[in-house]
Amino acid sequence: MVKVDEWVTIRTLRAKGISIRKIARFCKVSRNTVRRVIREEARTIYQRKPKGDHVLKDFEKEIEEMVEKQFIGSRMLEELRREGYSGSSGSLYRYLKKRGLNKASNKVSMRYETTPGEQYQFDWSGYRVWIGGQERQVYCFLVVSGYSRYKAGIFAYTDTQQSVLDGLESSFYDLGGTAKQLLIDNATAMVCYHRGRRLFLMRIFWSFVGPIALSLSRVLVIGRG
């Protein structure tokens, strides 16, 4: 199948009076291919049909309730997983954006600050960006100092548990160490169970914060409980 750029090149060269033989040699295609392209009136370009929101249709009511409660994306995803949602986080973020449900809150808030070295805050979010001429889903993993508001983090193509750990490790090194506390969300990549005062962290996450965050004395989890 002739690519779009090849199709345009063949049509352009032919319009300039170049022979079929020379065009075939230049584009490294057969003469029959050149003739077929010349006969075509228009280039039919394959376009993938946009995916529907069928995987989220059964959760519309729950999503609206969580938007009212101002849940962040990762918290929404965790709650939906518990309800049986099997789609990706990217599908959820696109759903929220498409329906205008990710609008910023108009509530007045006060910036929370801590003493030096007391607390880091960690979270991540997904974005659709163009990389190398192709639209890709990327995730920004970010750690913010509660004192200086200095930010450090990385971007990744996935939001897997390994990507979460990579984001934390990279941020700790960029920030020059750890704080006494790490404030995280109820994301399943880190938290196994959280109800009231009952909290169980994922084993791989807990084994990570031990050797990497040597000065980390407490993990604070926001969300349910």
Secondary structure as UniProt FT lines:
FT   HELIX           4..15
FT   TURN            16..17
FT   HELIX           20..27
FT   HELIX           31..39
FT   TURN            54..56
FT   HELIX           57..59
FT   HELIX           60..68
FT   TURN            69..70
FT   HELIX           73..82
FT   TURN            83..84
FT   HELIX           89..98
FT   TURN            99..100
FT   TURN            116..117
FT   STRAND          119..131
FT   TURN            132..133
FT   STRAND          134..145
FT   TURN            146..148
FT   STRAND          151..156
FT   HELIX           161..175
FT   STRAND          181..184
FT   TURN            188..190
FT   STRAND          191..195
FT   TURN            196..197
FT   STRAND          198..201
FT   HELIX           203..212
FT   TURN            214..215
FT   STRAND          218..221
//
